[in-house]
Amino acid sequence: MLSFQELSAQFNQQFDTQHFPATPNTLYAPGEYFLTIGGKRIRPVMCMMGNELFSDIHPDAFVVARAIELFHNFTLVHDDMMDEANLRRGMPTVHTKYDSNTALLVGDVMLIRAYEFLQNVQPSYLPKILKIFNKTAREVCEGQQLDMDFSKMEQVNMEQYIHMITLKTSVLLAASLEIGAIIGGASENNCHHLYEFGKKVGIAFQIQDDYLDAYGDAAIFGKEPGGDIKQNKKTFLLLHALSVANKEQSVALELLLKNDDAQKVDKVLAIFNECGVGAWAENLKAKYLQEAFDHLESIAVVSARKQPLIDLANYLMSRNK
Amino acid sequence: MLSFQELSAQFNQQFDTQHFPATPNTLYAPGEYFLTIGGKRIRPVMCMMGNELFSDIHPDAFVVARAIELFHNFTLVHDDMMDEANLRRGMPTVHTKYDSNTALLVGDVMLIRAYEFLQNVQPSYLPKILKIFNKTAREVCEGQQLDMDFSKMEQVNMEQYIHMITLKTSVLLAASLEIGAIIGGASENNCHHLYEFGKKVGIAFQIQDDYLDAYGDAAIFGKEPGGDIKQNKKTFLLLHALSVANKEQSVALELLLKNDDAQKVDKVLAIFNECGVGAWAENLKAKYLQEAFDHLESIAVVSARKQPLIDLANYLMSRNK
């Protein structure tokens, strides 16, 4: 069994190449540019791990992993446009370095290219993989739409937020594992549990992400915490605080959300602390992680094969972005 | 054998329904909106004609035809954004009626939805169809990129223009026919000729489109001619005029392209006429149409089966947009 790091090295070796034809350069060079600026490539490696949980890695796993990474990058190129983000991983985003029309078309062609890789897998499981890939791709779009919708809504409840996060983030992690498992010859039941494992890990990961954005150590985190608070982003923490705050805290919080206050981050954090948001988030994260491990436990393979996935989950939970 | 009109009625009956799930409504309602504003649905019907050229229409032909029409509409939604077009078929475009972020995501999810329909065809030919669909989709993006590139270039030659038009317009017509033919069980050789037929018809159609934009009768054409001339659009006509103009005509033409002149359309048309552009375009269109019919002739089925395709080509060549 290979570790995440070993699989990652194998994947990167195959992935760090040209992804598009040479011409038209005006379309494909921006695409290649974006794919060189990196990322942790968690999803494609999860696809390979899904395969290796059940059997030796099949060459198709690399092909599908590549499609998944291209799909993920397509979402980033278009999301950056929607969010008007100028930087990604410290580098200019496509619409910033080139222009919006280029970024729009680069995203489109990256999605299509993902399907071009998919077309090459064994016909025996192509329809099954295509089905999961399509459903997931559509759900990710739905998640992005809900995220945009929520930013304009007065009230969002925890259930709605978890639904959005599941679509925007978790289903792609889950599907990456499941598609790998299909290539590895897993049964439907095992596929189901692996998918649920990925989904729960994804939610736990988002809770941590929200937590670190508020409480992270700038030195480790790599950026000043409080970005979500400054933008009034509806996060696990804010939604929980709003739901448990007493009258006085509610009024103070609503006021902070509506006005620009130089001490906004500190003041919001103070209310978060009064509401015990940190400990609550830790508990919720632990709950989802436990549910994830329960699903992993239900998969009918010897536990030694599961170790890399346990390591991955723990690594994701300890990383500081 | 059914005529284009009969097949069109059959297709529309199946297509005029809901294409997306109900929620999130903020994403899917704009998608449904755009699909109701119509269009001639030439491509999906060509897919059905490709099938019927070789055998009775298989239910898969409807499914793929639907995917093709969704793909085509995805390109329209995103092209309208790039072209900053406010109206399409007299109705507000998606980014105009809603906003750019919505239009971006609606296009994305429409493309994914096209693949979701594709996934349901018989596994025996799914890989083959997926391959053609992917290649064509990528080529259409390349064509759009080249079109944008050309608008910024000083010089474009006829060969480059035909290449762009082929990618942007013709390959989807060609692929629609070919995919239908595959469902109909056509041989590789027959598929090839049918694809080439579609490609040549597409180019002939674009020549006519360029011609009508300059010389069309406003009453029939539905809009004032001269739009391309006003926008300095590089068309078959302009590129030919530039290539055959004498020194004096060249200078006059270049000057008209660089300056705003109230009589611009008339003056450019006068030079076009001096250069014999109209007759040249008629000849070129006839040449491509003949090449298309030669390919159709080479297809090994009885000629009676080919009649609807001949009728379609003639109909496309006579229509006034």
Interface residues (C-beta under 8 A of the other chain):
Chain A: P24 T26 L27 H78 M81 M82 N101 T102 L104 L105 G107 D108 V109 L111 I112 R113 Y115 E116 L118 Q119 P123 L126 P127 L130 K131 N134 K135 A137 R138 C141 E142 Q144 Q145 L146 M148 D149
Chain B: P24 T26 L27 H78 M81 M82 N101 T102 L104 L105 G107 D108 V109 L111 I112 R113 Y115 E116 L118 Q119 P123 L126 P127 L130 K131 N134 K135 A137 R138 C141 E142 Q144 Q145 L146 M148 D149
